[in-house]
Amino acid sequence: MGTTRLPHFAADILRARDIVALGQSIGSVTIGRVDGSDMYRAGLVQAVSALDHYLHGVILDRAVDIMLGRLPAGSGGGRTGVSFNGVRQILSAGSPAAVELSARTHVAERLSLETYQKPDDIGSALALVGVPKIWSTAFSTAANAHKLALGVVVTRRNRIVHQSDSDPLNPGFITPLTDSDALDSITTIETVVIAIDPHC
């Protein structure tokens, strides 16, 4: 059974593909005068954002279900780091709907401090909320290959976001990125999410 978060991911990943398509259109209309590669970079960044957004939602849903006794705790004791004041507010909420809303608010606030992009961080976070060994479960013997592929995409995203995608071997120049590179990165992320979703 899949999560309720998958349709939101599908919409987010479509936006990434649309951004790349916009870059392709700009490049073809201006015939070399305008480089669409920054749109390809934006599409890659949007795809990693879609992954992070999806995982935050899944982890939030499962953490709240654990907190409210609807799911058993995962490994590591299921520590979310909600403050004592937050726990007090959750426990003192009047109705079941108010308890749910309060739990979601406090857990979401705590999770906002985290990123879920790197393969090991994804595996640890899902194990915390009761989904152990997600990589080997979702990909069997190909787990390391998929982790490596995702790691490459996330590393490139970080270079784009934190270093303006500067070429480390050629200072003053930007690392080339083609539309195919960006679309391959988007597909890598989409493959990961589609494979792990049924286990979440």
C-alpha positions as a Python dict, from the first residue, in 0.01 Angstrom:
ca = {
    (1, 'M'): (0, 0, 0),
    (2, 'G'): (137, 342, -92),
    (3, 'T'): (138, 663, 106),
    (4, 'T'): (-92, 960, 70),
    (5, 'R'): (222, 1165, 0),
    (6, 'L'): (295, 1007, -340),
    (7, 'P'): (51, 1226, -540),
    (8, 'H'): (212, 1539, -393),
    (9, 'F'): (554, 1406, -492),
    (10, 'A'): (426, 1337, -845),
    (11, 'A'): (311, 1700, -875),
    (12, 'D'): (644, 1829, -742),
    (13, 'I'): (850, 1609, -975),
    (14, 'L'): (637, 1718, -1271),
    (15, 'R'): (731, 2076, -1187),
    (16, 'A'): (1099, 1973, -1209),
    (17, 'R'): (1042, 1823, -1554),
    (18, 'D'): (851, 2135, -1662),
    (19, 'I'): (1142, 2357, -1555),
    (20, 'V'): (1381, 2150, -1769),
    (21, 'A'): (1136, 2167, -2061),
    (22, 'L'): (1125, 2545, -2023),
    (23, 'G'): (1504, 2552, -2049),
    (24, 'Q'): (1489, 2335, -2360),
    (25, 'S'): (1233, 2571, -2516),
    (26, 'I'): (1434, 2882, -2435),
    (27, 'G'): (1744, 2727, -2588),
    (28, 'S'): (1563, 2625, -2906),
    (29, 'V'): (1381, 2957, -2954),
    (30, 'T'): (1689, 3173, -2901),
    (31, 'I'): (1913, 2937, -3105),
    (32, 'G'): (2222, 2951, -2889),
    (33, 'R'): (2185, 3311, -2771),
    (34, 'V'): (2036, 3214, -2432),
    (35, 'D'): (2169, 2913, -2245),
    (36, 'G'): (1894, 2707, -2085),
    (37, 'S'): (2133, 2527, -1850),
    (38, 'D'): (2035, 2734, -1547),
    (39, 'M'): (1682, 2606, -1598),
    (40, 'Y'): (1824, 2253, -1599),
    (41, 'R'): (1997, 2332, -1270),
    (42, 'A'): (1670, 2467, -1130),
    (43, 'G'): (1492, 2149, -1240),
    (44, 'L'): (1751, 1931, -1067),
    (45, 'V'): (1722, 2138, -748),
    (46, 'Q'): (1341, 2114, -765),
    (47, 'A'): (1365, 1735, -797),
    (48, 'V'): (1577, 1706, -481),
    (49, 'S'): (1333, 1941, -309),
    (50, 'A'): (1048, 1711, -417),
    (51, 'L'): (1230, 1417, -258),
    (52, 'D'): (1291, 1607, 66),
    (53, 'H'): (931, 1731, 76),
    (54, 'Y'): (797, 1380, 19),
    (55, 'L'): (1014, 1230, 293),
    (56, 'H'): (926, 1504, 541),
    (57, 'G'): (560, 1424, 483),
    (58, 'V'): (604, 1048, 520),
    (59, 'I'): (814, 1085, 833),
    (60, 'L'): (570, 1338, 982),
    (61, 'D'): (272, 1109, 917),
    (62, 'R'): (444, 805, 1066),
    (63, 'A'): (587, 997, 1364),
    (64, 'V'): (243, 1131, 1454),
    (65, 'D'): (93, 783, 1416),
    (66, 'I'): (360, 646, 1650),
    (67, 'M'): (310, 930, 1898),
    (68, 'L'): (-65, 870, 1904),
    (69, 'G'): (-30, 491, 1935),
    (70, 'R'): (-149, 399, 1586),
    (71, 'L'): (190, 251, 1487),
    (72, 'P'): (464, 81, 1692),
    (73, 'A'): (783, 280, 1752),
    (74, 'G'): (1077, 231, 1518),
    (75, 'S'): (1441, 174, 1605),
    (76, 'G'): (1623, 409, 1840),
    (77, 'G'): (1318, 461, 2061),
    (78, 'G'): (1143, 686, 1810),
    (79, 'R'): (1297, 1013, 1933),
    (80, 'T'): (1151, 1317, 1767),
    (81, 'G'): (1289, 1579, 2004),
    (82, 'V'): (958, 1746, 2081),
    (83, 'S'): (1000, 1986, 2374),
    (84, 'F'): (841, 1928, 2714),
    (85, 'N'): (614, 2224, 2645),
    (86, 'G'): (512, 2065, 2315),
    (87, 'V'): (435, 1734, 2487),
    (88, 'R'): (228, 1920, 2748),
    (89, 'Q'): (32, 2098, 2474),
    (90, 'I'): (-31, 1771, 2291),
    (91, 'L'): (-150, 1595, 2607),
    (92, 'S'): (-373, 1884, 2713),
    (93, 'A'): (-546, 1928, 2377),
    (94, 'G'): (-917, 1872, 2423),
    (95, 'S'): (-1053, 1660, 2139),
    (96, 'P'): (-888, 1385, 1936),
    (97, 'A'): (-871, 1625, 1639),
    (98, 'A'): (-698, 1887, 1858),
    (99, 'V'): (-450, 1625, 1982),
    (100, 'E'): (-374, 1524, 1623),
    (101, 'L'): (-330, 1886, 1512),
    (102, 'S'): (-108, 1967, 1808),
    (103, 'A'): (107, 1657, 1752),
    (104, 'R'): (141, 1739, 1381),
    (105, 'T'): (235, 2098, 1458),
    (106, 'H'): (505, 2009, 1710),
    (107, 'V'): (653, 1719, 1515),
    (108, 'A'): (655, 1923, 1192),
    (109, 'E'): (833, 2205, 1374),
    (110, 'R'): (1100, 1963, 1493),
    (111, 'L'): (1138, 1794, 1152),
    (112, 'S'): (1183, 2132, 983),
    (113, 'L'): (1539, 2127, 1123),
    (114, 'E'): (1627, 1815, 921),
    (115, 'T'): (1696, 1736, 556),
    (116, 'Y'): (1619, 1400, 401),
    (117, 'Q'): (1820, 1391, 81),
    (118, 'K'): (2129, 1174, 134),
    (119, 'P'): (2069, 799, 119),
    (120, 'D'): (2195, 723, 471),
    (121, 'D'): (1990, 1007, 621),
    (122, 'I'): (1682, 873, 445),
    (123, 'G'): (1745, 521, 573),
    (124, 'S'): (1803, 639, 932),
    (125, 'A'): (1497, 862, 937),
    (126, 'L'): (1266, 594, 800),
    (127, 'A'): (1407, 337, 1045),
    (128, 'L'): (1328, 582, 1326),
    (129, 'V'): (960, 576, 1225),
    (130, 'G'): (932, 200, 1180),
    (131, 'V'): (1056, 142, 824),
    (132, 'P'): (1386, -44, 869),
    (133, 'K'): (1639, -126, 596),
    (134, 'I'): (1449, 66, 330),
    (135, 'W'): (1725, 44, 69),
    (136, 'S'): (1763, -334, 75),
    (137, 'T'): (1387, -377, 109),
    (138, 'A'): (1305, -154, -188),
    (139, 'F'): (1597, -243, -414),
    (140, 'S'): (1729, -581, -295),
    (141, 'T'): (2077, -644, -438),
    (142, 'A'): (2072, -317, -637),
    (143, 'A'): (2047, -103, -322),
    (144, 'N'): (2405, 25, -335),
    (145, 'A'): (2373, 127, -700),
    (146, 'H'): (2057, 328, -627),
    (147, 'K'): (2212, 486, -317),
    (148, 'L'): (2518, 585, -519),
    (149, 'A'): (2307, 732, -801),
    (150, 'L'): (2101, 935, -554),
    (151, 'G'): (2416, 1049, -376),
    (152, 'V'): (2558, 1181, -704),
    (153, 'V'): (2239, 1381, -769),
    (154, 'V'): (2232, 1525, -417),
    (155, 'T'): (2602, 1618, -436),
    (156, 'R'): (2537, 1804, -762),
    (157, 'R'): (2237, 1977, -609),
    (158, 'N'): (2454, 2091, -319),
    (159, 'R'): (2718, 2228, -556),
    (160, 'I'): (2448, 2418, -745),
    (161, 'V'): (2289, 2559, -430),
    (162, 'H'): (2599, 2628, -220),
    (163, 'Q'): (2871, 2695, -479),
    (164, 'S'): (2681, 2833, -779),
    (165, 'D'): (2778, 2511, -962),
    (166, 'S'): (3133, 2642, -1006),
    (167, 'D'): (3368, 2400, -1176),
    (168, 'P'): (3620, 2295, -909),
    (169, 'L'): (3874, 2202, -1177),
    (170, 'N'): (3830, 2523, -1376),
    (171, 'P'): (3787, 2825, -1143),
    (172, 'G'): (3568, 3099, -1283),
    (173, 'F'): (3364, 2860, -1497),
    (174, 'I'): (3036, 2682, -1436),
    (175, 'T'): (3020, 2303, -1450),
    (176, 'P'): (2829, 2206, -1765),
    (177, 'L'): (2483, 2053, -1725),
    (178, 'T'): (2274, 1928, -2016),
    (179, 'D'): (1902, 1874, -2030),
    (180, 'S'): (1969, 1498, -2042),
    (181, 'D'): (2176, 1520, -1723),
    (182, 'A'): (1896, 1704, -1546),
    (183, 'L'): (1628, 1464, -1672),
    (184, 'D'): (1839, 1164, -1568),
    (185, 'S'): (1871, 1315, -1220),
    (186, 'I'): (1496, 1366, -1200),
    (187, 'T'): (1438, 1006, -1310),
    (188, 'T'): (1683, 881, -1045),
    (189, 'I'): (1485, 1056, -773),
    (190, 'E'): (1151, 942, -914),
    (191, 'T'): (1276, 581, -923),
    (192, 'V'): (1382, 600, -558),
    (193, 'V'): (1051, 741, -436),
    (194, 'I'): (836, 501, -638),
    (195, 'A'): (1037, 206, -504),
    (196, 'I'): (1029, 309, -137),
    (197, 'D'): (672, 439, -120),
    (198, 'P'): (496, 99, -97),
    (199, 'H'): (705, 19, 212),
    (200, 'C'): (620, 340, 394),
}
